[in-house]
Amino acid sequence: MGDRSFLFVLGSARAGGNTEALARAAADQLPPSVPRTWLSLSDGALPPFDDLRHAGVEWPAPSGPEQQLLDATLAATDVVLATPTYWYTVSASTKLYLDHWSGWMRLPGVDFKARMAGKTLWTVSVLSDEPQHADALVDTLRRCADYMGMRWGGALLGNGSRPGDIHQDTTAMSAAKTFFAA
Ligand SMILES: Cc1cc2nc3c(=O)[nH]c(=O)nc-3n(C[C@H](O)[C@H](O)[C@H](O)COP(=O)(O)O)c2cc1C
């Protein structure tokens, strides 16, 4: 863990939800020396994604929160998508963050894809249904990791609906203790 640094990308559409609580329980087990950054995708942190791939223009340089997300993504060795399961997959804000990866890959001089290769992608997700209902979410993110040449760290799944419910899921809370040891 010596040279690792973790970026937690919070993709819930509410503050203080179960997904963040489970992600924090997992993060608490990281050695204190491991740097960690928490960024939220809420409140319009990212602009809508414009697909300019074939528009014959240079990809526009990011600014504000988008620049902060890009810099933090490049700086981390480990990217943790803390996304609730919404409609069997990642939340819209998490999906938007991933869509922006397609843009960042095209920013001149950034070399985003090559610099993401070799990092580890993880997810933490809470859903109100049984864990297998997050299969599509997990499959999606595993494929994203593959595409980017990233290592797939795995998925920590928990059960909950109302904020705080996750603390009743003793299986997930105990899995959190060793999740990042993988
Ligand atoms: C838009 C939306 C879609 C949801 N879709 C699902 C779903 O497909 N499967 C499921 O089990 N729970 C679903 N839920 C329940 C949430 O996953 C659950 O409430 C979770 O705790 C939300 O995460 P949070 O507490 O971190 O905000 C959905 C909730 C919302 C608001």
The ligand as an SDF file (V2000), in Angstrom:
LIG
                    3D

 31 33  0  0  0  0  0  0  0  0999 V2000
  -33.4540    6.5220   -8.9520 C   0  0  0  0  0  0  0  0  0  0  0  0
  -33.3220    5.3260   -8.0460 C   0  0  0  0  0  0  0  0  0  0  0  0
  -33.2070    4.0800   -8.6130 C   0  0  0  0  0  0  0  0  0  0  0  0
  -33.0470    2.9620   -7.8000 C   0  0  0  0  0  0  0  0  0  0  0  0
  -32.8940    1.7460   -8.4010 N   0  0  0  0  0  0  0  0  0  0  0  0
  -32.6980    0.6530   -7.6400 C   0  0  0  0  0  0  0  0  0  0  0  0
  -32.4910   -0.6230   -8.2490 C   0  0  0  0  0  0  0  0  0  0  0  0
  -32.4640   -0.7690   -9.4750 O   0  0  0  0  0  0  0  0  0  0  0  0
  -32.3170   -1.7000   -7.4420 N   0  0  0  0  0  0  0  0  0  0  0  0
  -32.3240   -1.5770   -6.0950 C   0  0  0  0  0  0  0  0  0  0  0  0
  -32.1740   -2.5950   -5.4160 O   0  0  0  0  0  0  0  0  0  0  0  0
  -32.4860   -0.3850   -5.4690 N   0  0  0  0  0  0  0  0  0  0  0  0
  -32.6650    0.7310   -6.2120 C   0  0  0  0  0  0  0  0  0  0  0  0
  -32.8110    1.9680   -5.6070 N   0  0  0  0  0  0  0  0  0  0  0  0
  -32.6380    2.0720   -4.1380 C   0  0  0  0  0  0  0  0  0  0  0  0
  -31.2410    2.5980   -3.7770 C   0  0  0  0  0  0  0  0  0  0  0  0
  -30.2380    1.7960   -4.3570 O   0  0  0  0  0  0  0  0  0  0  0  0
  -31.0330    2.6070   -2.2610 C   0  0  0  0  0  0  0  0  0  0  0  0
  -31.9960    3.4620   -1.6560 O   0  0  0  0  0  0  0  0  0  0  0  0
  -29.6350    3.0790   -1.8640 C   0  0  0  0  0  0  0  0  0  0  0  0
  -29.5460    3.1100   -0.4480 O   0  0  0  0  0  0  0  0  0  0  0  0
  -29.3480    4.4840   -2.3800 C   0  0  0  0  0  0  0  0  0  0  0  0
  -28.0020    4.8050   -2.1010 O   0  0  0  0  0  0  0  0  0  0  0  0
  -27.5910    5.9730   -1.0680 P   0  0  0  0  0  0  0  0  0  0  0  0
  -28.2460    5.6120    0.2600 O   0  0  0  0  0  0  0  0  0  0  0  0
  -26.1270    5.9010   -1.0260 O   0  0  0  0  0  0  0  0  0  0  0  0
  -28.1300    7.2530   -1.6150 O   0  0  0  0  0  0  0  0  0  0  0  0
  -33.0080    3.0910   -6.3940 C   0  0  0  0  0  0  0  0  0  0  0  0
  -33.1520    4.3750   -5.8260 C   0  0  0  0  0  0  0  0  0  0  0  0
  -33.3040    5.4780   -6.6370 C   0  0  0  0  0  0  0  0  0  0  0  0
  -33.4330    6.8480   -6.0100 C   0  0  0  0  0  0  0  0  0  0  0  0
  1  2  1  0
  2  3  1  0
  2 30  2  0
  3  4  2  0
  4  5  1  0
  4 28  1  0
  5  6  2  0
  6  7  1  0
  6 13  1  0
  7  8  2  0
  7  9  1  0
  9 10  1  0
 10 11  2  0
 10 12  1  0
 12 13  2  0
 13 14  1  0
 14 15  1  0
 14 28  1  0
 15 16  1  0
 16 17  1  0
 16 18  1  0
 18 19  1  0
 18 20  1  0
 20 21  1  0
 20 22  1  0
 22 23  1  0
 23 24  1  0
 24 25  2  0
 24 26  1  0
 24 27  1  0
 28 29  2  0
 29 30  1  0
 30 31  1  0
M  END
$$$$
